[in-house]
Amino acid sequence: MKKQCKKCLQIKEIENFYIHKEMLDGHLSFCKDCVKERVRYYYGIDIEKSRTMERKRSQERRKDKEYSKKKREYNHQWRTKEKIRAHNATRRRLRRPNLCESCGRECQPHGHHESYAEPLRVMWLCAPCHTHMTRYKSLPHNLNQNH
C-alpha cells in the first residue's frame, strides 16, 4: 500500500509512515523523513528547553510500571534474538583459541561481544577477565599476570 506525504508530496510505501491510531488509515500523514527533519529543526531552536522536556518525559516513563514492563520485555526479546544470532555465527565461522587475549592465560576462553550486532567480532577472554570486562566495561589492569 502506498501513501502521499503532505509535506514533501512524495508517494511512498506505507512502512515509511509512523503508525497513528487516530488517522483513518492508521498512519501519520507525514513520512518518517519529514517528521525527523521537523523534530531536528524544533529541537535545535531551543536546545535547553528540549533537553528539559526530554528529561521530564524520561522521568515520567520510569514511573509508569506498564511502560517499564513493556520495555523490559522488548529488550529481553531483542537481546535473546541477537545472542542466538551471534552464537550461530561464531559456532560456524570462528574457532576458539586456547589463550585469553587479555592476560595470556592458557584456558578455554569465553567469547565476549562488544555488540551483538557484530557477531563475528569476538574477544576471547578467560572467566575472570570476561567477568571484569562485562562488569566494568574494561579489561583488568594486570593484563599480563596470571590470575
N, CA, C and O atoms as CSV, one atom per row, in Angstrom:
chain,resi,resn,atom,element,x,y,z
A,1,MET,N,N,0.843,-1.177,0.000
A,1,MET,CA,C,0.000,0.000,0.000
A,1,MET,C,C,0.894,1.249,0.000
A,1,MET,O,O,1.943,1.268,0.644
A,2,LYS,N,N,0.477,2.263,-0.711
A,2,LYS,CA,C,1.248,3.495,-0.817
A,2,LYS,C,C,0.433,4.666,-0.292
A,2,LYS,O,O,-0.794,4.612,-0.210
A,3,LYS,N,N,1.159,5.738,0.063
A,3,LYS,CA,C,0.517,6.922,0.617
A,3,LYS,C,C,1.353,8.131,0.239
A,3,LYS,O,O,2.566,8.020,0.063
A,4,GLN,N,N,0.696,9.310,0.110
A,4,GLN,CA,C,1.403,10.526,-0.237
A,4,GLN,C,C,1.655,11.358,1.026
A,4,GLN,O,O,0.753,11.571,1.837
A,5,CYS,N,N,2.880,11.816,1.169
A,5,CYS,CA,C,3.259,12.658,2.298
A,5,CYS,C,C,2.701,14.062,2.067
A,5,CYS,O,O,2.797,14.593,0.961
A,6,LYS,N,N,2.120,14.664,3.102
A,6,LYS,CA,C,1.545,16.005,2.990
A,6,LYS,C,C,2.601,17.098,2.897
A,6,LYS,O,O,2.296,18.202,2.445
A,7,LYS,N,N,3.830,16.822,3.310
A,7,LYS,CA,C,4.865,17.858,3.276
A,7,LYS,C,C,5.686,17.793,1.993
A,7,LYS,O,O,5.744,18.763,1.237
A,8,CYS,N,N,6.323,16.642,1.747
A,8,CYS,CA,C,7.198,16.536,0.570
A,8,CYS,C,C,6.430,16.112,-0.693
A,8,CYS,O,O,6.964,16.179,-1.800
A,9,LEU,N,N,5.186,15.681,-0.519
A,9,LEU,CA,C,4.281,15.285,-1.611
A,9,LEU,C,C,4.747,14.049,-2.382
A,9,LEU,O,O,4.225,13.751,-3.456
A,10,GLN,N,N,5.717,13.341,-1.839
A,10,GLN,CA,C,6.170,12.115,-2.489
A,10,GLN,C,C,5.242,10.964,-2.119
A,10,GLN,O,O,4.699,10.919,-1.016
A,11,ILE,N,N,5.069,10.042,-3.050
A,11,ILE,CA,C,4.275,8.843,-2.777
A,11,ILE,C,C,5.244,7.751,-2.346
A,11,ILE,O,O,6.167,7.388,-3.074
A,12,LYS,N,N,5.004,7.231,-1.124
A,12,LYS,CA,C,5.916,6.247,-0.548
A,12,LYS,C,C,5.130,5.058,-0.023
A,12,LYS,O,O,3.912,5.113,0.144
A,13,GLU,N,N,5.868,3.972,0.235
A,13,GLU,CA,C,5.266,2.790,0.850
A,13,GLU,C,C,4.763,3.139,2.245
A,13,GLU,O,O,5.314,4.024,2.901
A,14,ILE,N,N,3.735,2.460,2.696
A,14,ILE,CA,C,3.113,2.744,3.994
A,14,ILE,C,C,4.087,2.536,5.155
A,14,ILE,O,O,3.908,3.136,6.214
A,15,GLU,N,N,5.122,1.692,4.978
A,15,GLU,CA,C,6.113,1.466,6.020
A,15,GLU,C,C,6.940,2.720,6.305
A,15,GLU,O,O,7.582,2.813,7.351
A,16,ASN,N,N,6.927,3.683,5.386
A,16,ASN,CA,C,7.677,4.923,5.561
A,16,ASN,C,C,6.885,5.984,6.326
A,16,ASN,O,O,7.285,7.148,6.366
A,17,PHE,N,N,5.773,5.590,6.928
A,17,PHE,CA,C,4.938,6.487,7.729
A,17,PHE,C,C,4.772,5.879,9.121
A,17,PHE,O,O,4.563,4.674,9.264
A,18,TYR,N,N,4.867,6.734,10.149
A,18,TYR,CA,C,4.680,6.259,11.513
A,18,TYR,C,C,3.224,5.853,11.735
A,18,TYR,O,O,2.307,6.415,11.136
A,19,ILE,N,N,3.033,4.865,12.609
A,19,ILE,CA,C,1.685,4.418,12.967
A,19,ILE,C,C,1.033,5.481,13.834
A,19,ILE,O,O,1.659,6.023,14.745
A,20,HIS,N,N,-0.241,5.777,13.543
A,20,HIS,CA,C,-1.007,6.758,14.311
A,20,HIS,C,C,-2.458,6.281,14.320
A,20,HIS,O,O,-3.151,6.366,13.307
A,21,LYS,N,N,-2.910,5.782,15.459
A,21,LYS,CA,C,-4.212,5.130,15.563
A,21,LYS,C,C,-5.384,6.038,15.218
A,21,LYS,O,O,-6.428,5.549,14.787
A,22,GLU,N,N,-5.237,7.349,15.398
A,22,GLU,CA,C,-6.346,8.267,15.179
A,22,GLU,C,C,-6.557,8.636,13.707
A,22,GLU,O,O,-7.574,9.242,13.369
A,23,MET,N,N,-5.628,8.287,12.843
A,23,MET,CA,C,-5.778,8.578,11.418
A,23,MET,C,C,-6.638,7.488,10.774
A,23,MET,O,O,-6.678,6.360,11.265
A,24,LEU,N,N,-7.309,7.812,9.704
A,24,LEU,CA,C,-8.220,6.862,9.062
A,24,LEU,C,C,-7.517,5.588,8.613
A,24,LEU,O,O,-8.030,4.486,8.807
A,25,ASP,N,N,-6.332,5.744,8.008
A,25,ASP,CA,C,-5.607,4.559,7.538
A,25,ASP,C,C,-4.655,4.001,8.595
A,25,ASP,O,O,-3.964,3.012,8.347
A,26,GLY,N,N,-4.614,4.631,9.775
A,26,GLY,CA,C,-3.779,4.138,10.866
A,26,GLY,C,C,-2.340,4.607,10.818
A,26,GLY,O,O,-1.509,4.119,11.584
A,27,HIS,N,N,-2.022,5.552,9.927
A,27,HIS,CA,C,-0.652,6.058,9.804
A,27,HIS,C,C,-0.659,7.582,9.729
A,27,HIS,O,O,-1.626,8.180,9.255
A,28,LEU,N,N,0.408,8.204,10.193
A,28,LEU,CA,C,0.558,9.651,10.179
A,28,LEU,C,C,0.547,10.162,8.739
A,28,LEU,O,O,0.869,9.415,7.815
A,29,SER,N,N,0.182,11.417,8.544
A,29,SER,CA,C,0.096,11.986,7.191
A,29,SER,C,C,1.446,12.419,6.635
A,29,SER,O,O,1.571,12.672,5.437
A,30,PHE,N,N,2.451,12.505,7.493
A,30,PHE,CA,C,3.775,12.920,7.061
A,30,PHE,C,C,4.723,11.726,7.093
A,30,PHE,O,O,4.640,10.903,8.004
A,31,CYS,N,N,5.609,11.616,6.128
A,31,CYS,CA,C,6.552,10.489,6.072
A,31,CYS,C,C,7.571,10.605,7.204
A,31,CYS,O,O,7.736,11.675,7.790
A,32,LYS,N,N,8.246,9.513,7.504
A,32,LYS,CA,C,9.222,9.477,8.593
A,32,LYS,C,C,10.344,10.488,8.370
A,32,LYS,O,O,10.798,11.127,9.319
A,33,ASP,N,N,10.792,10.637,7.128
A,33,ASP,CA,C,11.878,11.575,6.845
A,33,ASP,C,C,11.467,13.009,7.168
A,33,ASP,O,O,12.250,13.756,7.756
A,34,CYS,N,N,10.255,13.401,6.792
A,34,CYS,CA,C,9.780,14.759,7.064
A,34,CYS,C,C,9.575,14.983,8.563
A,34,CYS,O,O,9.860,16.065,9.077
A,35,VAL,N,N,9.088,13.971,9.254
A,35,VAL,CA,C,8.895,14.087,10.707
A,35,VAL,C,C,10.242,14.251,11.389
A,35,VAL,O,O,10.384,15.099,12.270
A,36,LYS,N,N,11.229,13.462,11.002
A,36,LYS,CA,C,12.561,13.552,11.601
A,36,LYS,C,C,13.185,14.928,11.341
A,36,LYS,O,O,13.809,15.507,12.231
A,37,GLU,N,N,13.015,15.443,10.130
A,37,GLU,CA,C,13.546,16.766,9.781
A,37,GLU,C,C,12.897,17.844,10.657
A,37,GLU,O,O,13.578,18.747,11.144
A,38,ARG,N,N,11.592,17.745,10.852
A,38,ARG,CA,C,10.855,18.703,11.676
A,38,ARG,C,C,11.311,18.649,13.136
A,38,ARG,O,O,11.502,19.686,13.772
A,39,VAL,N,N,11.483,17.433,13.660
A,39,VAL,CA,C,11.922,17.270,15.046
A,39,VAL,C,C,13.319,17.840,15.226
A,39,VAL,O,O,13.576,18.531,16.212
A,40,ARG,N,N,14.233,17.567,14.291
A,40,ARG,CA,C,15.593,18.112,14.371
A,40,ARG,C,C,15.574,19.641,14.377
A,40,ARG,O,O,16.318,20.277,15.123
A,41,TYR,N,N,14.714,20.223,13.536
A,41,TYR,CA,C,14.615,21.683,13.450
A,41,TYR,C,C,14.136,22.269,14.774
A,41,TYR,O,O,14.769,23.181,15.308
A,42,TYR,N,N,13.037,21.764,15.306
A,42,TYR,CA,C,12.474,22.323,16.533
A,42,TYR,C,C,13.332,22.013,17.753
A,42,TYR,O,O,13.367,22.806,18.694
A,43,TYR,N,N,14.011,20.900,17.757
A,43,TYR,CA,C,14.920,20.582,18.862
A,43,TYR,C,C,16.065,21.581,18.887
A,43,TYR,O,O,16.502,22.002,19.958
A,44,GLY,N,N,16.553,21.961,17.711
A,44,GLY,CA,C,17.699,22.865,17.607
A,44,GLY,C,C,17.386,24.313,17.935
A,44,GLY,O,O,18.305,25.073,18.238
A,45,ILE,N,N,16.134,24.723,17.886
A,45,ILE,CA,C,15.774,26.112,18.165
A,45,ILE,C,C,16.096,26.474,19.613
A,45,ILE,O,O,16.743,27.490,19.867
A,46,ASP,N,N,15.653,25.660,20.552
A,46,ASP,CA,C,15.914,25.910,21.968
A,46,ASP,C,C,16.361,24.596,22.604
A,46,ASP,O,O,15.544,23.846,23.139
A,47,ILE,N,N,17.641,24.332,22.543
A,47,ILE,CA,C,18.188,23.051,22.987
A,47,ILE,C,C,17.938,22.822,24.477
A,47,ILE,O,O,17.580,21.715,24.878
A,48,GLU,N,N,18.123,23.853,25.298
A,48,GLU,CA,C,17.926,23.691,26.742
A,48,GLU,C,C,16.482,23.312,27.067
A,48,GLU,O,O,16.245,22.444,27.907
A,49,LYS,N,N,15.539,23.942,26.423
A,49,LYS,CA,C,14.124,23.620,26.645
A,49,LYS,C,C,13.832,22.189,26.206
A,49,LYS,O,O,13.112,21.459,26.888
A,50,SER,N,N,14.391,21.791,25.068
A,50,SER,CA,C,14.184,20.437,24.561
A,50,SER,C,C,14.760,19.398,25.509
A,50,SER,O,O,14.129,18.373,25.768
A,51,ARG,N,N,15.951,19.657,26.027
A,51,ARG,CA,C,16.576,18.721,26.952
A,51,ARG,C,C,15.777,18.606,28.245
A,51,ARG,O,O,15.615,17.512,28.786
A,52,THR,N,N,15.279,19.735,28.737
A,52,THR,CA,C,14.464,19.720,29.953
A,52,THR,C,C,13.197,18.899,29.737
A,52,THR,O,O,12.811,18.112,30.601
A,53,MET,N,N,12.556,19.079,28.597
A,53,MET,CA,C,11.336,18.321,28.290
A,53,MET,C,C,11.637,16.834,28.185
A,53,MET,O,O,10.866,16.009,28.674
A,54,GLU,N,N,12.762,16.482,27.547
A,54,GLU,CA,C,13.139,15.073,27.417
A,54,GLU,C,C,13.424,14.451,28.781
A,54,GLU,O,O,13.037,13.312,29.041
A,55,ARG,N,N,14.102,15.202,29.651
A,55,ARG,CA,C,14.382,14.712,30.997
A,55,ARG,C,C,13.081,14.439,31.752
A,55,ARG,O,O,12.934,13.406,32.404
A,56,LYS,N,N,12.156,15.366,31.655
A,56,LYS,CA,C,10.863,15.232,32.335
A,56,LYS,C,C,10.100,14.018,31.791
A,56,LYS,O,O,9.538,13.236,32.557
A,57,ARG,N,N,10.087,13.873,30.482
A,57,ARG,CA,C,9.380,12.746,29.860
A,57,ARG,C,C,10.001,11.418,30.285
A,57,ARG,O,O,9.293,10.448,30.554
A,58,SER,N,N,11.324,11.387,30.342
A,58,SER,CA,C,12.019,10.174,30.749
A,58,SER,C,C,11.683,9.809,32.198
A,58,SER,O,O,11.460,8.640,32.511
A,59,GLN,N,N,11.648,10.801,33.066
A,59,GLN,CA,C,11.316,10.555,34.468
A,59,GLN,C,C,9.887,10.041,34.614
A,59,GLN,O,O,9.620,9.158,35.430
A,60,GLU,N,N,8.968,10.595,33.822
A,60,GLU,CA,C,7.576,10.136,33.870
A,60,GLU,C,C,7.454,8.704,33.381
A,60,GLU,O,O,6.686,7.916,33.932
A,61,ARG,N,N,8.214,8.366,32.343
A,61,ARG,CA,C,8.176,7.000,31.825
A,61,ARG,C,C,8.702,6.000,32.842
A,61,ARG,O,O,8.163,4.900,32.965
A,62,ARG,N,N,9.757,6.373,33.576
A,62,ARG,CA,C,10.316,5.469,34.576
A,62,ARG,C,C,9.305,5.154,35.673
A,62,ARG,O,O,9.333,4.065,36.248
A,63,LYS,N,N,8.428,6.084,35.962
A,63,LYS,CA,C,7.403,5.880,36.986
A,63,LYS,C,C,6.268,4.985,36.486
A,63,LYS,O,O,5.575,4.360,37.288
A,64,ASP,N,N,6.076,4.922,35.177
A,64,ASP,CA,C,4.985,4.151,34.581
A,64,ASP,C,C,5.356,2.665,34.552
A,64,ASP,O,O,6.219,2.250,33.778
A,65,LYS,N,N,4.709,1.880,35.387
A,65,LYS,CA,C,5.027,0.446,35.520
A,65,LYS,C,C,4.759,-0.310,34.218
A,65,LYS,O,O,5.537,-1.186,33.840
A,66,GLU,N,N,3.676,0.019,33.538
A,66,GLU,CA,C,3.316,-0.672,32.293
A,66,GLU,C,C,4.380,-0.430,31.212
A,66,GLU,O,O,4.795,-1.361,30.523
A,67,TYR,N,N,4.813,0.818,31.075
A,67,TYR,CA,C,5.850,1.154,30.102
A,67,TYR,C,C,7.144,0.407,30.422
A,67,TYR,O,O,7.780,-0.161,29.535
A,68,SER,N,N,7.527,0.416,31.712
A,68,SER,CA,C,8.760,-0.260,32.129
A,68,SER,C,C,8.697,-1.750,31.818
A,68,SER,O,O,9.680,-2.336,31.366
A,69,LYS,N,N,7.548,-2.357,32.060
A,69,LYS,CA,C,7.383,-3.789,31.796
A,69,LYS,C,C,7.524,-4.088,30.306
A,69,LYS,O,O,8.227,-5.023,29.922
A,70,LYS,N,N,6.855,-3.291,29.465
A,70,LYS,CA,C,6.932,-3.499,28.015
A,70,LYS,C,C,8.359,-3.298,27.508
A,70,LYS,O,O,8.835,-4.059,26.666
A,71,LYS,N,N,9.035,-2.277,28.019
A,71,LYS,CA,C,10.404,-2.002,27.586
A,71,LYS,C,C,11.327,-3.145,27.982
A,71,LYS,O,O,12.170,-3.567,27.190
A,72,ARG,N,N,11.172,-3.651,29.206
A,72,ARG,CA,C,11.992,-4.760,29.680
A,72,ARG,C,C,11.769,-6.001,28.815
A,72,ARG,O,O,12.730,-6.680,28.453
A,73,GLU,N,N,10.507,-6.304,28.478
A,73,GLU,CA,C,10.190,-7.464,27.634
A,73,GLU,C,C,10.793,-7.315,26.243
A,73,GLU,O,O,11.377,-8.259,25.711
A,74,TYR,N,N,10.651,-6.122,25.651
A,74,TYR,CA,C,11.196,-5.878,24.323
A,74,TYR,C,C,12.718,-6.057,24.328
A,74,TYR,O,O,13.268,-6.735,23.461
A,75,ASN,N,N,13.394,-5.447,25.308
A,75,ASN,CA,C,14.854,-5.555,25.389
A,75,ASN,C,C,15.291,-7.000,25.577
A,75,ASN,O,O,16.279,-7.432,24.983
A,76,HIS,N,N,14.564,-7.749,26.399
A,76,HIS,CA,C,14.904,-9.157,26.630
A,76,HIS,C,C,14.776,-9.949,25.326
A,76,HIS,O,O,15.653,-10.746,24.994
A,77,GLN,N,N,13.685,-9.729,24.591
A,77,GLN,CA,C,13.498,-10.437,23.321
A,77,GLN,C,C,14.593,-10.075,22.335
A,77,GLN,O,O,15.128,-10.953,21.659
A,78,TRP,N,N,14.936,-8.795,22.241
A,78,TRP,CA,C,15.957,-8.367,21.293
A,78,TRP,C,C,17.301,-8.983,21.646
A,78,TRP,O,O,17.988,-9.517,20.775
A,79,ARG,N,N,17.687,-8.912,22.938
A,79,ARG,CA,C,18.972,-9.470,23.350
A,79,ARG,C,C,19.030,-10.965,23.103
A,79,ARG,O,O,20.049,-11.479,22.642
A,80,THR,N,N,17.944,-11.670,23.405
A,80,THR,CA,C,17.910,-13.114,23.206
A,80,THR,C,C,18.095,-13.453,21.726
A,80,THR,O,O,18.882,-14.332,21.373
A,81,LYS,N,N,17.363,-12.748,20.874
A,81,LYS,CA,C,17.455,-12.986,19.432
A,81,LYS,C,C,18.873,-12.710,18.922
A,81,LYS,O,O,19.414,-13.491,18.140
A,82,GLU,N,N,19.476,-11.597,19.365
A,82,GLU,CA,C,20.813,-11.240,18.911
A,82,GLU,C,C,21.868,-12.205,19.454
A,82,GLU,O,O,22.834,-12.518,18.759
A,83,LYS,N,N,21.690,-12.680,20.690
A,83,LYS,CA,C,22.639,-13.650,21.253
A,83,LYS,C,C,22.603,-14.946,20.461
A,83,LYS,O,O,23.651,-15.533,20.188
A,84,ILE,N,N,21.415,-15.400,20.089
A,84,ILE,CA,C,21.285,-16.628,19.299
A,84,ILE,C,C,21.962,-16.443,17.949
A,84,ILE,O,O,22.680,-17.326,17.480
A,85,ARG,N,N,21.729,-15.286,17.325
A,85,ARG,CA,C,22.340,-15.000,16.034
A,85,ARG,C,C,23.873,-14.995,16.158
A,85,ARG,O,O,24.571,-15.554,15.312
A,86,ALA,N,N,24.379,-14.366,17.206
A,86,ALA,CA,C,25.828,-14.317,17.423
A,86,ALA,C,C,26.381,-15.709,17.692
A,86,ALA,O,O,27.436,-16.071,17.170
A,87,HIS,N,N,25.677,-16.491,18.502
A,87,HIS,CA,C,26.129,-17.847,18.809
A,87,HIS,C,C,26.210,-18.693,17.540
A,87,HIS,O,O,27.191,-19.407,17.332
A,88,ASN,N,N,25.193,-18.615,16.700
A,88,ASN,CA,C,25.193,-19.392,15.460
A,88,ASN,C,C,26.338,-18.975,14.541
A,88,ASN,O,O,26.980,-19.823,13.921
A,89,ALA,N,N,26.592,-17.678,14.454
A,89,ALA,CA,C,27.677,-17.194,13.596
A,89,ALA,C,C,29.031,-17.660,14.126
A,89,ALA,O,O,29.881,-18.098,13.352
A,90,THR,N,N,29.233,-17.569,15.430
A,90,THR,CA,C,30.528,-17.973,15.987
A,90,THR,C,C,30.713,-19.472,15.914
A,90,THR,O,O,31.824,-19.953,15.692
A,91,ARG,N,N,29.635,-20.215,16.100
A,91,ARG,CA,C,29.737,-21.670,16.064
A,91,ARG,C,C,30.180,-22.151,14.685
A,91,ARG,O,O,30.943,-23.112,14.577
A,92,ARG,N,N,29.710,-21.494,13.642
A,92,ARG,CA,C,30.035,-21.922,12.287
A,92,ARG,C,C,31.356,-21.365,11.763
A,92,ARG,O,O,32.057,-22.049,11.018
A,93,ARG,N,N,31.707,-20.136,12.140
A,93,ARG,CA,C,32.823,-19.461,11.474
A,93,ARG,C,C,34.055,-19.223,12.322
A,93,ARG,O,O,35.135,-19.006,11.775
A,94,LEU,N,N,33.933,-19.256,13.626
A,94,LEU,CA,C,35.070,-18.917,14.475
A,94,LEU,C,C,35.582,-20.129,15.231
A,94,LEU,O,O,34.818,-21.019,15.606
A,95,ARG,N,N,36.875,-20.148,15.446
A,95,ARG,CA,C,37.496,-21.206,16.232
A,95,ARG,C,C,38.002,-20.593,17.531
A,95,ARG,O,O,38.635,-19.538,17.528
A,96,ARG,N,N,37.718,-21.258,18.624
A,96,ARG,CA,C,38.145,-20.770,19.934
A,96,ARG,C,C,39.627,-21.073,20.129
A,96,ARG,O,O,40.050,-22.215,19.944
A,97,PRO,N,N,40.426,-20.064,20.502
A,97,PRO,CA,C,41.845,-20.314,20.790
A,97,PRO,C,C,42.002,-20.930,22.181
A,97,PRO,O,O,41.019,-21.104,22.901
A,98,ASN,N,N,43.216,-21.252,22.546
A,98,ASN,CA,C,43.496,-21.831,23.866
A,98,ASN,C,C,44.043,-20.803,24.846
A,98,ASN,O,O,44.375,-21.157,25.978
A,99,LEU,N,N,44.147,-19.539,24.444
A,99,LEU,CA,C,44.700,-18.493,25.302
A,99,LEU,C,C,43.729,-17.330,25.445
A,99,LEU,O,O,42.978,-17.010,24.523
A,100,CYS,N,N,43.759,-16.701,26.622
A,100,CYS,CA,C,42.988,-15.483,26.869
A,100,CYS,C,C,43.699,-14.325,26.166
A,100,CYS,O,O,44.915,-14.181,26.294
A,101,GLU,N,N,42.956,-13.500,25.428
A,101,GLU,CA,C,43.556,-12.365,24.719
A,101,GLU,C,C,44.011,-11.274,25.680
A,101,GLU,O,O,44.868,-10.465,25.326
A,102,SER,N,N,43.466,-11.236,26.865
A,102,SER,CA,C,43.807,-10.186,27.826
A,102,SER,C,C,45.048,-10.527,28.635
A,102,SER,O,O,46.010,-9.759,28.649
A,103,CYS,N,N,45.035,-11.669,29.306
A,103,CYS,CA,C,46.135,-11.988,30.217
A,103,CYS,C,C,47.078,-13.065,29.686
A,103,CYS,O,O,48.128,-13.298,30.284
A,104,GLY,N,N,46.737,-13.724,28.587
A,104,GLY,CA,C,47.603,-14.735,28.015
A,104,GLY,C,C,47.532,-16.089,28.705
A,104,GLY,O,O,48.312,-16.990,28.395
A,105,ARG,N,N,46.613,-16.233,29.627
A,105,ARG,CA,C,46.454,-17.480,30.383
A,105,ARG,C,C,45.955,-18.597,29.472
A,105,ARG,O,O,45.084,-18.371,28.632
A,106,GLU,N,N,46.496,-19.790,29.632
A,106,GLU,CA,C,46.039,-20.934,28.852
A,106,GLU,C,C,44.751,-21.471,29.481
A,106,GLU,O,O,44.734,-21.836,30.657
A,107,CYS,N,N,43.682,-21.516,28.696
A,107,CYS,CA,C,42.372,-21.925,29.214
A,107,CYS,C,C,41.419,-22.163,28.036
A,107,CYS,O,O,41.839,-22.159,26.879
A,108,GLN,N,N,40.156,-22.368,28.338
A,108,GLN,CA,C,39.114,-22.394,27.310
A,108,GLN,C,C,38.348,-21.076,27.441
A,108,GLN,O,O,37.374,-20.998,28.189
A,109,PRO,N,N,38.782,-20.046,26.720
A,109,PRO,CA,C,38.221,-18.718,26.917
A,109,PRO,C,C,36.763,-18.599,26.471
A,109,PRO,O,O,36.277,-19.355,25.630
A,110,HIS,N,N,36.089,-17.617,27.073
A,110,HIS,CA,C,34.716,-17.278,26.700
A,110,HIS,C,C,34.777,-16.270,25.553
A,110,HIS,O,O,35.712,-15.474,25.467
A,111,GLY,N,N,33.787,-16.310,24.684
A,111,GLY,CA,C,33.691,-15.320,23.621
A,111,GLY,C,C,32.961,-14.086,24.138
A,111,GLY,O,O,31.818,-14.188,24.585
A,112,HIS,N,N,33.605,-12.920,24.084
A,112,HIS,CA,C,32.988,-11.671,24.549
A,112,HIS,C,C,32.658,-10.806,23.343
A,112,HIS,O,O,33.515,-10.569,22.491
A,113,HIS,N,N,31.414,-10.333,23.269
A,113,HIS,CA,C,30.967,-9.458,22.182
A,113,HIS,C,C,30.723,-8.058,22.729
A,113,HIS,O,O,29.958,-7.883,23.677
A,114,GLU,N,N,31.364,-7.074,22.141
A,114,GLU,CA,C,31.070,-5.687,22.499
A,114,GLU,C,C,29.659,-5.348,22.042
A,114,GLU,O,O,28.930,-4.632,22.728
A,115,SER,N,N,29.279,-5.869,20.871
A,115,SER,CA,C,27.953,-5.610,20.319
A,115,SER,C,C,27.479,-6.881,19.631
A,115,SER,O,O,28.206,-7.470,18.831
A,116,TYR,N,N,26.264,-7.301,19.943
A,116,TYR,CA,C,25.721,-8.493,19.294
A,116,TYR,C,C,25.366,-8.229,17.835
A,116,TYR,O,O,25.093,-9.165,17.084
A,117,ALA,N,N,25.367,-6.984,17.438
A,117,ALA,CA,C,25.104,-6.647,16.039
A,117,ALA,C,C,26.288,-7.065,15.156
A,117,ALA,O,O,26.137,-7.207,13.943
A,118,GLU,N,N,27.468,-7.260,15.768
A,118,GLU,CA,C,28.657,-7.716,15.041
A,118,GLU,C,C,29.090,-9.060,15.619
A,118,GLU,O,O,30.045,-9.118,16.393
A,119,PRO,N,N,28.400,-10.143,15.253
A,119,PRO,CA,C,28.645,-11.433,15.890
A,119,PRO,C,C,30.011,-12.035,15.619
A,119,PRO,O,O,30.464,-12.887,16.383
A,120,LEU,N,N,30.676,-11.619,14.560
A,120,LEU,CA,C,31.989,-12.199,14.254
A,120,LEU,C,C,33.135,-11.428,14.903
A,120,LEU,O,O,34.292,-11.831,14.787
A,121,ARG,N,N,32.835,-10.352,15.566
A,121,ARG,CA,C,33.855,-9.563,16.266
A,121,ARG,C,C,33.875,-10.014,17.726
A,121,ARG,O,O,33.072,-9.565,18.544
A,122,VAL,N,N,34.804,-10.905,18.025
A,122,VAL,CA,C,34.826,-11.561,19.331
A,122,VAL,C,C,36.175,-11.370,20.004
A,122,VAL,O,O,37.217,-11.439,19.353
A,123,MET,N,N,36.152,-11.127,21.312
A,123,MET,CA,C,37.367,-11.144,22.126
A,123,MET,C,C,37.314,-12.422,22.933
A,123,MET,O,O,36.293,-12.703,23.560
A,124,TRP,N,N,38.369,-13.199,22.938
A,124,TRP,CA,C,38.408,-14.454,23.678
A,124,TRP,C,C,39.074,-14.193,25.030
A,124,TRP,O,O,40.268,-13.901,25.100
A,125,LEU,N,N,38.284,-14.302,26.102
A,125,LEU,CA,C,38.750,-13.962,27.445
A,125,LEU,C,C,38.510,-15.114,28.413
A,125,LEU,O,O,37.506,-15.820,28.323
A,126,CYS,N,N,39.463,-15.293,29.352
A,126,CYS,CA,C,39.265,-16.297,30.412
A,126,CYS,C,C,38.126,-15.815,31.315
A,126,CYS,O,O,37.720,-14.656,31.232
A,127,ALA,N,N,37.616,-16.684,32.163
A,127,ALA,CA,C,36.462,-16.348,33.001
A,127,ALA,C,C,36.678,-15.092,33.852
A,127,ALA,O,O,35.807,-14.223,33.869
A,128,PRO,N,N,37.818,-14.966,34.563
A,128,PRO,CA,C,37.998,-13.745,35.373
A,128,PRO,C,C,38.053,-12.466,34.527
A,128,PRO,O,O,37.466,-11.451,34.902
A,129,CYS,N,N,38.752,-12.511,33.397
A,129,CYS,CA,C,38.826,-11.326,32.530
A,129,CYS,C,C,37.454,-11.004,31.939
A,129,CYS,O,O,37.079,-9.837,31.830
A,130,HIS,N,N,36.709,-12.041,31.559
A,130,HIS,CA,C,35.384,-11.835,30.983
A,130,HIS,C,C,34.443,-11.218,32.007
A,130,HIS,O,O,33.670,-10.318,31.681
A,131,THR,N,N,34.506,-11.706,33.257
A,131,THR,CA,C,33.679,-11.147,34.321
A,131,THR,C,C,34.019,-9.680,34.535
A,131,THR,O,O,33.127,-8.840,34.652
A,132,HIS,N,N,35.314,-9.373,34.585
A,132,HIS,CA,C,35.747,-7.989,34.772
A,132,HIS,C,C,35.277,-7.116,33.615
A,132,HIS,O,O,34.814,-5.995,33.825
A,133,MET,N,N,35.397,-7.628,32.401
A,133,MET,CA,C,35.026,-6.861,31.213
A,133,MET,C,C,33.529,-6.558,31.203
A,133,MET,O,O,33.133,-5.433,30.898
A,134,THR,N,N,32.699,-7.534,31.527
A,134,THR,CA,C,31.254,-7.302,31.500
A,134,THR,C,C,30.799,-6.432,32.662
A,134,THR,O,O,29.852,-5.657,32.526
A,135,ARG,N,N,31.464,-6.555,33.798
A,135,ARG,CA,C,31.070,-5.787,34.973
A,135,ARG,C,C,31.554,-4.345,34.899
A,135,ARG,O,O,30.810,-3.425,35.237
A,136,TYR,N,N,32.814,-4.135,34.452
A,136,TYR,CA,C,33.416,-2.804,34.484
A,136,TYR,C,C,33.644,-2.191,33.106
A,136,TYR,O,O,34.158,-1.077,33.008
A,137,LYS,N,N,33.276,-2.892,32.052
A,137,LYS,CA,C,33.410,-2.411,30.672
A,137,LYS,C,C,34.848,-2.063,30.294
A,137,LYS,O,O,35.083,-1.227,29.421
A,138,SER,N,N,35.808,-2.713,30.958
A,138,SER,CA,C,37.211,-2.520,30.612
A,138,SER,C,C,37.981,-3.771,31.011
A,138,SER,O,O,37.509,-4.568,31.822
A,139,LEU,N,N,39.144,-3.934,30.449
A,139,LEU,CA,C,39.980,-5.077,30.784
A,139,LEU,C,C,40.663,-4.853,32.121
A,139,LEU,O,O,40.875,-3.706,32.513
A,140,PRO,N,N,41.015,-5.923,32.834
A,140,PRO,CA,C,41.713,-5.767,34.110
A,140,PRO,C,C,43.058,-5.066,33.916
A,140,PRO,O,O,43.648,-5.130,32.838
A,141,HIS,N,N,43.537,-4.400,34.963
A,141,HIS,CA,C,44.809,-3.674,34.872
A,141,HIS,C,C,45.995,-4.618,34.760
A,141,HIS,O,O,46.993,-4.271,34.129
A,142,ASN,N,N,45.912,-5.798,35.354
A,142,ASN,CA,C,47.036,-6.737,35.324
A,142,ASN,C,C,46.947,-7.617,34.089
A,142,ASN,O,O,46.703,-8.819,34.188
A,143,LEU,N,N,47.148,-7.003,32.913
A,143,LEU,CA,C,46.948,-7.702,31.649
A,143,LEU,C,C,47.829,-8.929,31.479
A,143,LEU,O,O,47.350,-9.955,30.997
A,144,ASN,N,N,49.068,-8.863,31.847
A,144,ASN,CA,C,49.987,-9.964,31.565
A,144,ASN,C,C,50.264,-10.832,32.778
A,144,ASN,O,O,51.199,-11.631,32.746
A,145,GLN,N,N,49.503,-10.711,33.827
A,145,GLN,CA,C,49.709,-11.551,35.000
A,145,GLN,C,C,48.673,-12.666,35.023
A,145,GLN,O,O,47.526,-12.482,34.615
A,146,ASN,N,N,49.100,-13.813,35.505
A,146,ASN,CA,C,48.147,-14.913,35.653
A,146,ASN,C,C,47.249,-14.657,36.850
A,146,ASN,O,O,47.642,-13.981,37.801
A,147,HIS,N,N,46.053,-15.197,36.796
A,147,HIS,CA,C,45.070,-14.977,37.862
A,147,HIS,C,C,45.251,-15.980,38.977
A,147,HIS,O,O,44.512,-15.949,39.960
